[in-house]
Amino acid sequence: MKFKISSALWVCVLGALVSQPLPALADDALARATNSSIIIPANAELRAIMAQAVPVGTPEKPIRAPGLPTGFTYTLDASIAYSEGKTGAAHNSLPGGMDAVIGYGFNSHNRLQAGYYQVQEYPFGFNTGTVPVFLQGLGAPIGTQNLALAGTDVTTKDKLFTVSDQNLFLIAHKLPIIISPTYIVRAANVGGTGDSQVIEINGFPQTVHLRSDQTYLLPVTLPFLSTPRMFGTVTAAGEWNVNLNGANAAPNKMQIFELAYVEYRFSKKTTLFIQPSRLVDYLPPDPYPEYIPTMIWGISHKFTKSTFVQVLAETGTPSNRQTLGITSLTCLQIAPNGQCATAVPSLSGLRATQVQVQFGIGSPSVIPL
């Protein structure tokens, strides 16, 4: 009987993997949205302000009062992306995406910005490796499952909506900083459909929206480097999950998000940049927040004042997860014929790496200069 159940589980689990999308937890998406909605516009204004500084020993020139741009600004771009590494995917191309951003400056010290972003990923750990198969109530595994046999499409397209209130302050009338209270709402498609999935949480099945969450950030951005060729800022933010769900555990304490940005300007039109960060993620499958060291690097080129192309490489891996991907499969219910009626995955953190090419139009104040 044990052999019969074990064999049936293999067939059933494989069928379940093929027939429904599996979750993706890797989270370069938040880094991309944060970069576009908070860091780029803050950097653009800080860069403009710092550029007015008068070098020591030179005659002073009139300096305009530092401030944020007033009136409307916008950015619209379309992108294609490719996943990198041994993801187990049949092909590395990802679905196309788009970003749309609009901002309005009420005065020189306050502006509001809203953005919609689509970020594509193909995470490691779903289509590779062999995991144990458990029968609920039994301590030892009754078999194993090779995830590569499933051929499941785990392509993820995150959709993020952000609203940011940018506020400029001068410390001691010299150091400009920007404080940008930001609200982020995220949903996603996994394998071309929604992100609703049954997963195992504390030994029981639960349906969750794998990549849907709402986050509040309170970022502070200030410059640390400003030369004719180079510019750099650091950002730190308090972060809160404002809608605990799924496996999330209370109390919901503030987490600290950290990010640095450095750019080198080859010319007035071409800029090389790098952005290391320590992201914090708290998605419904997570019993506790994930800490994700993430790196974005790339190059942007402006064809004209309001048209650009940008190439990004992005990668991130949770630092507080011992394993990645699907860690096991559990049969929660045996049918009368001895087959598994309900099999669900147990999840851990994942890693994703991709290259993205963007073509866009928009105001120079909200794209890398």
Secondary structure as a PSIPRED ss2 file (coil, helix, strand):
# PSIPRED VFORMAT (PSIPRED V4.0)

   1 M C   1.000  0.000  0.000
   2 K H   0.000  1.000  0.000
   3 F H   0.000  1.000  0.000
   4 K H   0.000  1.000  0.000
   5 I H   0.000  1.000  0.000
   6 S H   0.000  1.000  0.000
   7 S H   0.000  1.000  0.000
   8 A H   0.000  1.000  0.000
   9 L H   0.000  1.000  0.000
  10 W H   0.000  1.000  0.000
  11 V H   0.000  1.000  0.000
  12 C H   0.000  1.000  0.000
  13 V H   0.000  1.000  0.000
  14 L H   0.000  1.000  0.000
  15 G H   0.000  1.000  0.000
  16 A H   0.000  1.000  0.000
  17 L H   0.000  1.000  0.000
  18 V H   0.000  1.000  0.000
  19 S H   0.000  1.000  0.000
  20 Q C   1.000  0.000  0.000
  21 P C   1.000  0.000  0.000
  22 L C   1.000  0.000  0.000
  23 P C   1.000  0.000  0.000
  24 A C   1.000  0.000  0.000
  25 L C   1.000  0.000  0.000
  26 A C   1.000  0.000  0.000
  27 D C   1.000  0.000  0.000
  28 D H   0.000  1.000  0.000
  29 A H   0.000  1.000  0.000
  30 L H   0.000  1.000  0.000
  31 A H   0.000  1.000  0.000
  32 R H   0.000  1.000  0.000
  33 A H   0.000  1.000  0.000
  34 T H   0.000  1.000  0.000
  35 N H   0.000  1.000  0.000
  36 S H   0.000  1.000  0.000
  37 S H   0.000  1.000  0.000
  38 I H   0.000  1.000  0.000
  39 I H   0.000  1.000  0.000
  40 I H   0.000  1.000  0.000
  41 P H   0.000  1.000  0.000
  42 A H   0.000  1.000  0.000
  43 N H   0.000  1.000  0.000
  44 A H   0.000  1.000  0.000
  45 E H   0.000  1.000  0.000
  46 L H   0.000  1.000  0.000
  47 R H   0.000  1.000  0.000
  48 A H   0.000  1.000  0.000
  49 I H   0.000  1.000  0.000
  50 M H   0.000  1.000  0.000
  51 A C   1.000  0.000  0.000
  52 Q C   1.000  0.000  0.000
  53 A C   1.000  0.000  0.000
  54 V C   1.000  0.000  0.000
  55 P C   1.000  0.000  0.000
  56 V C   1.000  0.000  0.000
  57 G C   1.000  0.000  0.000
  58 T C   1.000  0.000  0.000
  59 P C   1.000  0.000  0.000
  60 E C   1.000  0.000  0.000
  61 K C   1.000  0.000  0.000
  62 P C   1.000  0.000  0.000
  63 I C   1.000  0.000  0.000
  64 R C   1.000  0.000  0.000
  65 A C   1.000  0.000  0.000
  66 P C   1.000  0.000  0.000
  67 G C   1.000  0.000  0.000
  68 L C   1.000  0.000  0.000
  69 P C   1.000  0.000  0.000
  70 T C   1.000  0.000  0.000
  71 G E   0.000  0.000  1.000
  72 F E   0.000  0.000  1.000
  73 T E   0.000  0.000  1.000
  74 Y E   0.000  0.000  1.000
  75 T E   0.000  0.000  1.000
  76 L E   0.000  0.000  1.000
  77 D E   0.000  0.000  1.000
  78 A E   0.000  0.000  1.000
  79 S E   0.000  0.000  1.000
  80 I E   0.000  0.000  1.000
  81 A E   0.000  0.000  1.000
  82 Y E   0.000  0.000  1.000
  83 S E   0.000  0.000  1.000
  84 E C   1.000  0.000  0.000
  85 G C   1.000  0.000  0.000
  86 K C   1.000  0.000  0.000
  87 T C   1.000  0.000  0.000
  88 G C   1.000  0.000  0.000
  89 A C   1.000  0.000  0.000
  90 A C   1.000  0.000  0.000
  91 H C   1.000  0.000  0.000
  92 N C   1.000  0.000  0.000
  93 S E   0.000  0.000  1.000
  94 L E   0.000  0.000  1.000
  95 P E   0.000  0.000  1.000
  96 G E   0.000  0.000  1.000
  97 G E   0.000  0.000  1.000
  98 M E   0.000  0.000  1.000
  99 D E   0.000  0.000  1.000
 100 A E   0.000  0.000  1.000
 101 V E   0.000  0.000  1.000
 102 I E   0.000  0.000  1.000
 103 G E   0.000  0.000  1.000
 104 Y E   0.000  0.000  1.000
 105 G E   0.000  0.000  1.000
 106 F E   0.000  0.000  1.000
 107 N E   0.000  0.000  1.000
 108 S C   1.000  0.000  0.000
 109 H C   1.000  0.000  0.000
 110 N E   0.000  0.000  1.000
 111 R E   0.000  0.000  1.000
 112 L E   0.000  0.000  1.000
 113 Q E   0.000  0.000  1.000
 114 A E   0.000  0.000  1.000
 115 G E   0.000  0.000  1.000
 116 Y E   0.000  0.000  1.000
 117 Y E   0.000  0.000  1.000
 118 Q E   0.000  0.000  1.000
 119 V E   0.000  0.000  1.000
 120 Q E   0.000  0.000  1.000
 121 E E   0.000  0.000  1.000
 122 Y C   1.000  0.000  0.000
 123 P C   1.000  0.000  0.000
 124 F C   1.000  0.000  0.000
 125 G C   1.000  0.000  0.000
 126 F C   1.000  0.000  0.000
 127 N C   1.000  0.000  0.000
 128 T C   1.000  0.000  0.000
 129 G C   1.000  0.000  0.000
 130 T E   0.000  0.000  1.000
 131 V E   0.000  0.000  1.000
 132 P E   0.000  0.000  1.000
 133 V E   0.000  0.000  1.000
 134 F E   0.000  0.000  1.000
 135 L E   0.000  0.000  1.000
 136 Q C   1.000  0.000  0.000
 137 G C   1.000  0.000  0.000
 138 L C   1.000  0.000  0.000
 139 G C   1.000  0.000  0.000
 140 A C   1.000  0.000  0.000
 141 P C   1.000  0.000  0.000
 142 I C   1.000  0.000  0.000
 143 G E   0.000  0.000  1.000
 144 T E   0.000  0.000  1.000
 145 Q E   0.000  0.000  1.000
 146 N E   0.000  0.000  1.000
 147 L H   0.000  1.000  0.000
 148 A H   0.000  1.000  0.000
 149 L H   0.000  1.000  0.000
 150 A C   1.000  0.000  0.000
 151 G C   1.000  0.000  0.000
 152 T C   1.000  0.000  0.000
 153 D C   1.000  0.000  0.000
 154 V C   1.000  0.000  0.000
 155 T C   1.000  0.000  0.000
 156 T E   0.000  0.000  1.000
 157 K E   0.000  0.000  1.000
 158 D E   0.000  0.000  1.000
 159 K E   0.000  0.000  1.000
 160 L E   0.000  0.000  1.000
 161 F E   0.000  0.000  1.000
 162 T E   0.000  0.000  1.000
 163 V E   0.000  0.000  1.000
 164 S E   0.000  0.000  1.000
 165 D E   0.000  0.000  1.000
 166 Q E   0.000  0.000  1.000
 167 N E   0.000  0.000  1.000
 168 L E   0.000  0.000  1.000
 169 F E   0.000  0.000  1.000
 170 L E   0.000  0.000  1.000
 171 I E   0.000  0.000  1.000
 172 A C   1.000  0.000  0.000
 173 H C   1.000  0.000  0.000
 174 K C   1.000  0.000  0.000
 175 L E   0.000  0.000  1.000
 176 P E   0.000  0.000  1.000
 177 I E   0.000  0.000  1.000
 178 I E   0.000  0.000  1.000
 179 I E   0.000  0.000  1.000
 180 S C   1.000  0.000  0.000
 181 P C   1.000  0.000  0.000
 182 T E   0.000  0.000  1.000
 183 Y E   0.000  0.000  1.000
 184 I E   0.000  0.000  1.000
 185 V E   0.000  0.000  1.000
 186 R E   0.000  0.000  1.000
 187 A E   0.000  0.000  1.000
 188 A E   0.000  0.000  1.000
 189 N E   0.000  0.000  1.000
 190 V E   0.000  0.000  1.000
 191 G C   1.000  0.000  0.000
 192 G C   1.000  0.000  0.000
 193 T E   0.000  0.000  1.000
 194 G C   1.000  0.000  0.000
 195 D C   1.000  0.000  0.000
 196 S E   0.000  0.000  1.000
 197 Q E   0.000  0.000  1.000
 198 V E   0.000  0.000  1.000
 199 I E   0.000  0.000  1.000
 200 E E   0.000  0.000  1.000
 201 I E   0.000  0.000  1.000
 202 N C   1.000  0.000  0.000
 203 G C   1.000  0.000  0.000
 204 F E   0.000  0.000  1.000
 205 P E   0.000  0.000  1.000
 206 Q E   0.000  0.000  1.000
 207 T E   0.000  0.000  1.000
 208 V E   0.000  0.000  1.000
 209 H E   0.000  0.000  1.000
 210 L C   1.000  0.000  0.000
 211 R C   1.000  0.000  0.000
 212 S C   1.000  0.000  0.000
 213 D E   0.000  0.000  1.000
 214 Q E   0.000  0.000  1.000
 215 T E   0.000  0.000  1.000
 216 Y E   0.000  0.000  1.000
 217 L E   0.000  0.000  1.000
 218 L E   0.000  0.000  1.000
 219 P E   0.000  0.000  1.000
 220 V E   0.000  0.000  1.000
 221 T E   0.000  0.000  1.000
 222 L E   0.000  0.000  1.000
 223 P E   0.000  0.000  1.000
 224 F E   0.000  0.000  1.000
 225 L E   0.000  0.000  1.000
 226 S E   0.000  0.000  1.000
 227 T C   1.000  0.000  0.000
 228 P C   1.000  0.000  0.000
 229 R C   1.000  0.000  0.000
 230 M E   0.000  0.000  1.000
 231 F E   0.000  0.000  1.000
 232 G E   0.000  0.000  1.000
 233 T E   0.000  0.000  1.000
 234 V E   0.000  0.000  1.000
 235 T E   0.000  0.000  1.000
 236 A E   0.000  0.000  1.000
 237 A E   0.000  0.000  1.000
 238 G E   0.000  0.000  1.000
 239 E E   0.000  0.000  1.000
 240 W E   0.000  0.000  1.000
 241 N E   0.000  0.000  1.000
 242 V C   1.000  0.000  0.000
 243 N C   1.000  0.000  0.000
 244 L C   1.000  0.000  0.000
 245 N C   1.000  0.000  0.000
 246 G C   1.000  0.000  0.000
 247 A C   1.000  0.000  0.000
 248 N C   1.000  0.000  0.000
 249 A C   1.000  0.000  0.000
 250 A C   1.000  0.000  0.000
 251 P C   1.000  0.000  0.000
 252 N C   1.000  0.000  0.000
 253 K C   1.000  0.000  0.000
 254 M C   1.000  0.000  0.000
 255 Q E   0.000  0.000  1.000
 256 I E   0.000  0.000  1.000
 257 F E   0.000  0.000  1.000
 258 E E   0.000  0.000  1.000
 259 L E   0.000  0.000  1.000
 260 A E   0.000  0.000  1.000
 261 Y E   0.000  0.000  1.000
 262 V E   0.000  0.000  1.000
 263 E E   0.000  0.000  1.000
 264 Y E   0.000  0.000  1.000
 265 R E   0.000  0.000  1.000
 266 F C   1.000  0.000  0.000
 267 S C   1.000  0.000  0.000
 268 K C   1.000  0.000  0.000
 269 K C   1.000  0.000  0.000
 270 T E   0.000  0.000  1.000
 271 T E   0.000  0.000  1.000
 272 L E   0.000  0.000  1.000
 273 F E   0.000  0.000  1.000
 274 I E   0.000  0.000  1.000
 275 Q E   0.000  0.000  1.000
 276 P E   0.000  0.000  1.000
 277 S E   0.000  0.000  1.000
 278 R E   0.000  0.000  1.000
 279 L E   0.000  0.000  1.000
 280 V E   0.000  0.000  1.000
 281 D E   0.000  0.000  1.000
 282 Y C   1.000  0.000  0.000
 283 L C   1.000  0.000  0.000
 284 P C   1.000  0.000  0.000
 285 P C   1.000  0.000  0.000
 286 D C   1.000  0.000  0.000
 287 P C   1.000  0.000  0.000
 288 Y C   1.000  0.000  0.000
 289 P C   1.000  0.000  0.000
 290 E E   0.000  0.000  1.000
 291 Y E   0.000  0.000  1.000
 292 I E   0.000  0.000  1.000
 293 P E   0.000  0.000  1.000
 294 T E   0.000  0.000  1.000
 295 M E   0.000  0.000  1.000
 296 I E   0.000  0.000  1.000
 297 W E   0.000  0.000  1.000
 298 G E   0.000  0.000  1.000
 299 I E   0.000  0.000  1.000
 300 S E   0.000  0.000  1.000
 301 H E   0.000  0.000  1.000
 302 K E   0.000  0.000  1.000
 303 F E   0.000  0.000  1.000
 304 T E   0.000  0.000  1.000
 305 K C   1.000  0.000  0.000
 306 S C   1.000  0.000  0.000
 307 T E   0.000  0.000  1.000
 308 F E   0.000  0.000  1.000
 309 V E   0.000  0.000  1.000
 310 Q E   0.000  0.000  1.000
 311 V E   0.000  0.000  1.000
 312 L E   0.000  0.000  1.000
 313 A E   0.000  0.000  1.000
 314 E E   0.000  0.000  1.000
 315 T E   0.000  0.000  1.000
 316 G E   0.000  0.000  1.000
 317 T C   1.000  0.000  0.000
 318 P C   1.000  0.000  0.000
 319 S C   1.000  0.000  0.000
 320 N C   1.000  0.000  0.000
 321 R C   1.000  0.000  0.000
 322 Q C   1.000  0.000  0.000
 323 T C   1.000  0.000  0.000
 324 L E   0.000  0.000  1.000
 325 G C   1.000  0.000  0.000
 326 I E   0.000  0.000  1.000
 327 T E   0.000  0.000  1.000
 328 S E   0.000  0.000  1.000
 329 L E   0.000  0.000  1.000
 330 T E   0.000  0.000  1.000
 331 C E   0.000  0.000  1.000
 332 L E   0.000  0.000  1.000
 333 Q E   0.000  0.000  1.000
 334 I E   0.000  0.000  1.000
 335 A C   1.000  0.000  0.000
 336 P C   1.000  0.000  0.000
 337 N C   1.000  0.000  0.000
 338 G C   1.000  0.000  0.000
 339 Q C   1.000  0.000  0.000
 340 C E   0.000  0.000  1.000
 341 A E   0.000  0.000  1.000
 342 T E   0.000  0.000  1.000
 343 A E   0.000  0.000  1.000
 344 V E   0.000  0.000  1.000
 345 P E   0.000  0.000  1.000
 346 S E   0.000  0.000  1.000
 347 L E   0.000  0.000  1.000
 348 S C   1.000  0.000  0.000
 349 G E   0.000  0.000  1.000
 350 L C   1.000  0.000  0.000
 351 R C   1.000  0.000  0.000
 352 A E   0.000  0.000  1.000
 353 T E   0.000  0.000  1.000
 354 Q E   0.000  0.000  1.000
 355 V E   0.000  0.000  1.000
 356 Q E   0.000  0.000  1.000
 357 V E   0.000  0.000  1.000
 358 Q E   0.000  0.000  1.000
 359 F E   0.000  0.000  1.000
 360 G E   0.000  0.000  1.000
 361 I E   0.000  0.000  1.000
 362 G E   0.000  0.000  1.000
 363 S C   1.000  0.000  0.000
 364 P H   0.000  1.000  0.000
 365 S H   0.000  1.000  0.000
 366 V H   0.000  1.000  0.000
 367 I C   1.000  0.000  0.000
 368 P C   1.000  0.000  0.000
 369 L C   1.000  0.000  0.000
